[in-house]
Each structure stands twice: as C-alpha cells, then as structure tokens.
C-alpha cells in the first residue's frame, strides 16, 4: 500500500512542477487575413473595467 501512495505522490509532484504555457493572445484569431489586434494598457484597463461592470446589478 505504501508503494502505491509513493507513486501517487510522485505523479502529483511531477504535475505540480510543470510550467504552464504563457498566455500570448487574449482573443482568438479565426481569420488569419484580419489585422492583428494591438493591446495596450488602455485596452487591458478597459477590459477589466467592463468585466467588473458585468458583475454589478443595476
């Protein structure tokens, strides 16, 4: 039984040490011919603001 627990722990450690993929693009691109969306600090702030506003009830 201890051997099984050790394997389980080893697998969990391996899983936790993997590095996640960095998020490169916020929006999905469905059309390769469309111009690329440029994100700047204003876009990030605006997105955060609208997400917060969606949570609120009026």
Protein Blocks (a to p, Z undefined) as FASTA:
>chain_A
ZZmmmmmmmmmmmmmmpccdddfbfbdcfblkbccddddfklmmmmmmmmmmmmpcZZ
